[in-house]
Amino acid sequence: EPSLRSSAPMAGSLARAAPPRVAPRATPAPSVARRSRRSAQAPTSSSSTSLRARAKAGGDDADGATSRAEDAQLWIDAWRETLRDATTASASEARAERESDDALSETARASSAVHDETTSSRRAKADVAKTALMRAARLTDRGLRVESAEARAALNERVSALEATYTRGDDDDDDDASLGLVGAWRLVYTDALETLAALRVVDATPGVTAGRLTQTIAVKQNTKDDPNGVRDDVKRIRAPPSPVLVARTVLEVSAPLVNASAFVFSELAFATPRRAQTRTMKAGLDTCEVVDTVSQYVSAPMSVRVLGVDVDTSAAAESIADPARLVVKETIARLGDAVARTAEALGADEEIVAAPVPSSFPGAHAWMLTTYVDEDTRVARGEGGSVYLFEKIR
């Protein structure tokens, strides 16, 4: 017990004499907030150099400063690597975009070339079909001189071949497509029974010959009294949304002393750019002109046979023929003046005689389908599929 009591003060003195133990300080790890602040400030290599300098100079917390300098250098290296990767990726994307644009341009050029080639091929086929059709149709006198049903079927087959080259669809959204019909057209061929019957009746009349059958199509001009027009605030007439065309079909007729023409006036309202409903408005006599076609044939005989003897009358014939021709010419001129005065008295402007066609009249309403049209040729079909082939004259 005394020994223990004596050793206790010795242990206390030894404890007081020993230097205190200092626990080694752990290397501080940079916090997330410190990293984010350094990221936002985008440190440079100079900052890391200053940190190393401070560490070597023995500033406070040298181990921590060294660690922060190394972290900063690592971040700078990572940032530079990220920047290089971004630059490389941007260059790769730009190169890929250029290559894609080049590929699209090449595809567009190839498609355009194919389209041009297809269009040229289609036009070439249309020209061949049109030339063959027009050559054969002009020999038929508008369809009156077709030798047989087989010949007519062959001609209609040529019409179908030309129609097959027409690419515009019936429901194409093109309001101006119908304006391709505007102009003056001459009938070249038809197989419509009613049209052929009218031509045959005229030709069967003694001394009468059916001439050209033409159709002039124009855009309808709206007036103040036109219900198809729409009046606006400044008292102008606007055309209806869809174009309304008017067609004037004229048949020329020649007879002794007279040249005349009959007409039919119709309106065309388009349901689609190809399909139109026709409404016959009026018909009548368009022109009537007295022409001198007989005075040139007035003459006196050059000789007369009397009691079996031929008597020369040439001298007297010449003196008689001239006054006779003059009388005939004056008579024809008076007749022409009378016709002109009659037309003026009737108040005729564009036509001499015109009669309105009732809406209930058979054939007053009909549908027409344009199956082919270009700058000089037009093919139309009636309700029963009858063919009308026209060529443009102006």
Disulfide bonds with the S-S distance in Angstrom:
none
